[in-house]
Structure formats: structure tokens, C-alpha cells
Amino acid sequence: MMHRVVFLGPPGAGKGTQAAQIARDLKVPHLSTGDLLRTAVAARTPLGLEAEGYMRAGGLVPDALVLKILHERLELPDARVGYLLDGFPRNLAQAEALGTFAEIDRVISLDVSPDLLVRRLSERRVCSKCQSVYNLSTKPPKSDGKCDLDGTPLVQRPDDRAEAVTNRLKVYAEQTAPLLDYYEKRHLLRSVDASGTPDEVAARVRRALA
């Protein structure tokens, strides 16, 4: 059975955690645009070099280029049995462009209340060295304020502060409402309650994919 899945959800919904786990379960590649761009840049591919120019300048990589890099990645052998797209597409235009070269079997929308999202993100801390992610409530470091792996002080990303989170959620809602409608009309959308522990959410996702 093919598993070509899109994971959607607002910042803090747990897309990365759930997508990584479910991709392992399904034995398909877990693809996020950030990872794809970094890999293409590191591999010095022509598309990666083009993307690097935008990234070095601090600009956004254009949708058309991101889609080309994704298309190239989906041509690799390990994606023939399926793939899990994490947080992409982000808007209707991207979804329509994606549909020109990629089949999608299911779209999982992780749903969480805004209050819980603000709390989750405002409590998130990141290691500035290895990028390990912690949460002060649900996944605190063993030593206060320091990474478990290398002892580097943990930091709060500027866009994880409460006022920034509120704005990020507003932008997500504006961009994603048409996207959810797009996939619902195609009978691909399944909404999953993303509150609770990661294991509880993963069990709900597996049921939605069954």
C-alpha cells in the first residue's frame, strides 16, 4: 500500500515529532522543506546553489524553487513507496502546484487550541549548538537551562515568545483555511486532536491513516 501523506498544523502542534514517528512506522522518507533546502545546499546541487543565494541574503526561497527541489527529491528511489511531507504545502497556491507532480493519499491536520499552542511554544527552548528542542513543562532538560547532550545554554527563539506566537497563529489561520477546504473537497483530509502526550497523538494519527 502506498503512503503519500501530508502533515498540516499550526506552529507548536507537534508536526515534526509526529511526522518523524509516523514516517518510521510507515518506512517512508520524512520530508520537510527546511531539511530539503539544507540537504540540497550541502550537496551543492544546481538547485541547492540557487537556493543558497536566497538563504545567504536572508530572503525566502521562492515557492517555484522549493517545488523544484521537492520534485527532484520525490524522484529518488526511496520515495517510490511513499513519503511524508511535513508542513508543506502551506497555502493554496503551493497545494495546487504540488498536485501537478505528486500524488497525495491522505492529509492529516493536527488540531490544537490556540491557548495550548501559545503555552507550548512560549515554553520551548532550543540548544543553540545542536538544535535539540526542549519544553519546560513536558520535556525539560535534566540540568536547568542546559542541553542534555552538550551542556550548551538553552535559548528561546524570538518567534516563540508569546506575542510572536499569536501573530504566527493568525498568519497560519489565514493561509491554511483555504488549504484545508481544498483537501476536504478531495476527501483527503483527516483532522486529529493533537492535545495530550506524543504517544496519545501518534495513536490517533495511526487510526486516521488506517
C-alpha positions as CSV (number, residue, x, y, z in Angstrom):
1,M,0.0,0.0,0.0
2,M,1.3,3.5,-0.9
3,H,1.5,6.0,1.9
4,R,1.8,9.5,0.4
5,V,0.9,11.8,3.3
6,V,0.8,15.5,4.1
7,F,1.0,16.7,7.7
8,L,-0.5,20.1,8.4
9,G,-0.8,22.0,11.6
10,P,-0.1,25.3,13.3
11,P,3.2,26.1,14.9
12,G,3.5,24.1,18.1
13,A,1.1,21.4,17.0
14,G,3.8,18.7,17.0
15,K,4.1,18.2,13.3
16,G,7.8,17.4,13.4
17,T,7.6,14.9,16.3
18,Q,4.6,13.1,14.8
19,A,5.8,13.1,11.2
20,A,9.2,11.6,12.2
21,Q,7.5,8.9,14.2
22,I,4.9,8.0,11.6
23,A,7.5,8.1,8.8
24,R,9.5,5.5,10.7
25,D,6.3,3.4,11.2
26,L,5.5,3.5,7.5
27,K,9.1,3.2,6.4
28,V,8.9,6.2,4.1
29,P,11.1,9.3,4.0
30,H,10.1,12.2,6.2
31,L,10.5,15.4,4.2
32,S,10.3,19.0,5.4
33,T,11.1,22.0,3.3
34,G,13.8,23.2,5.7
35,D,15.6,19.8,5.6
36,L,15.3,19.6,1.8
37,L,16.8,23.0,1.3
38,R,19.7,22.4,3.7
39,T,20.4,19.0,2.1
40,A,20.3,20.5,-1.4
41,V,22.7,23.3,-0.3
42,A,25.1,20.8,1.4
43,A,25.1,18.6,-1.7
44,R,25.9,21.6,-3.9
45,T,23.2,20.6,-6.4
46,P,22.4,23.3,-9.0
47,L,19.0,23.9,-7.3
48,G,20.7,23.9,-3.9
49,L,23.2,26.5,-5.0
50,E,20.4,28.7,-6.3
51,A,18.5,28.3,-3.0
52,E,21.7,29.2,-1.1
53,G,21.8,32.6,-2.7
54,Y,18.4,33.5,-1.3
55,M,19.2,32.0,2.1
56,R,22.6,33.8,2.5
57,A,20.8,37.1,1.7
58,G,18.3,36.4,4.4
59,G,15.4,36.1,2.0
60,L,12.7,33.5,1.5
61,V,13.4,30.8,-1.1
62,P,10.7,31.3,-3.8
63,D,7.9,28.7,-4.0
64,A,8.9,27.7,-7.5
65,L,12.4,26.8,-6.4
66,V,11.2,24.9,-3.3
67,L,8.8,22.9,-5.5
68,K,11.6,22.1,-8.0
69,I,13.8,20.8,-5.1
70,L,10.8,18.8,-3.7
71,H,10.1,17.3,-7.1
72,E,13.7,16.3,-7.5
73,R,13.7,14.6,-4.1
74,L,10.5,12.7,-4.9
75,E,12.2,11.2,-7.9
76,L,14.6,9.3,-5.7
77,P,14.1,5.5,-5.2
78,D,13.1,5.6,-1.5
79,A,10.1,7.9,-2.3
80,R,8.6,5.3,-4.7
81,V,6.9,3.5,-1.8
82,G,5.6,6.7,-0.3
83,Y,6.6,9.9,1.5
84,L,5.5,12.1,4.4
85,L,5.5,15.9,3.7
86,D,5.9,17.8,7.0
87,G,4.3,21.3,6.9
88,F,4.1,21.6,3.1
89,P,2.2,22.9,1.3
90,R,1.5,26.0,3.4
91,N,-1.0,27.7,1.2
92,L,-3.4,27.0,-1.7
93,A,-1.0,28.0,-4.4
94,Q,1.6,25.6,-3.2
95,A,-1.0,22.8,-2.9
96,E,-2.2,23.3,-6.5
97,A,1.4,23.3,-7.7
98,L,2.3,20.2,-5.7
99,G,-0.7,18.4,-7.3
100,T,0.9,18.7,-10.7
101,F,3.6,16.2,-9.9
102,A,2.9,14.5,-6.6
103,E,0.1,12.1,-5.6
104,I,-1.4,12.5,-2.1
105,D,-3.3,9.7,-0.4
106,R,-4.1,11.4,3.0
107,V,-3.8,14.8,4.6
108,I,-3.5,14.9,8.4
109,S,-4.4,18.2,10.1
110,L,-3.2,18.4,13.7
111,D,-5.7,20.5,15.7
112,V,-4.8,22.2,18.9
113,S,-6.5,25.1,20.8
114,P,-4.7,28.5,20.4
115,D,-4.2,28.8,24.2
116,L,-2.4,25.4,24.3
117,L,-0.2,26.4,21.3
118,V,0.8,29.6,22.9
119,R,1.7,27.8,26.1
120,R,3.6,25.1,24.3
121,L,5.7,27.4,22.2
122,S,6.4,30.0,24.8
123,E,7.8,27.2,27.0
124,R,10.0,25.8,24.1
125,R,13.8,26.1,24.5
126,V,16.5,25.2,21.9
127,C,20.1,24.3,22.1
128,S,22.0,26.9,20.1
129,K,24.7,24.4,19.3
130,C,23.0,21.1,18.3
131,Q,19.4,22.4,17.9
132,S,17.9,19.9,20.3
133,V,14.4,21.0,21.4
134,Y,13.1,21.0,24.9
135,N,9.9,22.1,26.6
136,L,10.0,23.5,30.2
137,S,6.8,21.6,31.1
138,T,6.7,18.4,29.0
139,K,10.3,17.8,28.1
140,P,12.6,19.8,30.5
141,P,16.4,19.4,30.4
142,K,18.0,17.4,33.1
143,S,20.1,20.3,34.2
144,D,18.3,23.6,34.4
145,G,18.8,25.7,31.3
146,K,21.4,23.5,29.7
147,C,21.3,20.9,26.8
148,D,21.4,17.3,27.9
149,L,23.7,16.4,25.1
150,D,26.4,19.0,25.2
151,G,25.7,21.3,28.1
152,T,25.2,24.4,25.9
153,P,22.8,27.0,27.4
154,L,19.3,26.8,26.0
155,V,17.7,29.8,24.3
156,Q,14.2,30.9,23.4
157,R,13.7,31.6,19.8
158,P,12.4,35.2,19.2
159,D,9.4,33.8,17.3
160,D,8.5,31.5,20.2
161,R,7.7,34.5,22.5
162,A,4.0,34.8,23.3
163,E,3.3,37.9,21.3
164,A,5.1,36.5,18.2
165,V,3.3,33.1,18.6
166,T,-0.1,34.9,18.5
167,N,0.9,36.6,15.2
168,R,2.2,33.3,13.7
169,L,-1.1,31.6,14.5
170,K,-3.0,34.4,12.9
171,V,-1.0,34.1,9.7
172,Y,-1.3,30.3,9.7
173,A,-5.1,30.5,10.1
174,E,-5.4,33.0,7.2
175,Q,-3.2,30.9,4.8
176,T,-4.4,27.5,5.8
177,A,-8.2,27.8,5.9
178,P,-8.4,27.6,2.1
179,L,-5.9,24.8,2.0
180,L,-8.0,22.6,4.4
181,D,-11.1,23.3,2.3
182,Y,-9.1,22.3,-0.8
183,Y,-8.2,18.9,0.6
184,E,-11.5,18.3,2.3
185,K,-13.3,18.7,-1.1
186,R,-11.0,16.0,-2.4
187,H,-11.9,13.7,0.5
188,L,-8.3,13.5,1.7
189,L,-8.4,15.5,4.9
190,R,-8.5,13.9,8.4
191,S,-8.5,16.1,11.5
192,V,-6.6,14.8,14.5
193,D,-6.8,16.1,18.1
194,A,-3.1,17.0,18.8
195,S,-3.6,17.7,22.6
196,G,-2.2,15.1,25.0
197,T,1.1,13.2,25.0
198,P,3.0,12.5,21.8
199,D,2.2,8.8,22.2
200,E,-1.6,9.6,22.5
201,V,-1.5,11.8,19.4
202,A,0.5,9.2,17.5
203,A,-2.2,6.6,18.2
204,R,-4.8,8.9,16.8
205,V,-2.8,9.6,13.7
206,R,-2.3,5.9,13.0
207,R,-6.1,5.4,13.3
208,A,-6.6,8.3,10.8
209,L,-4.2,6.7,8.4
210,A,-5.7,3.2,8.6
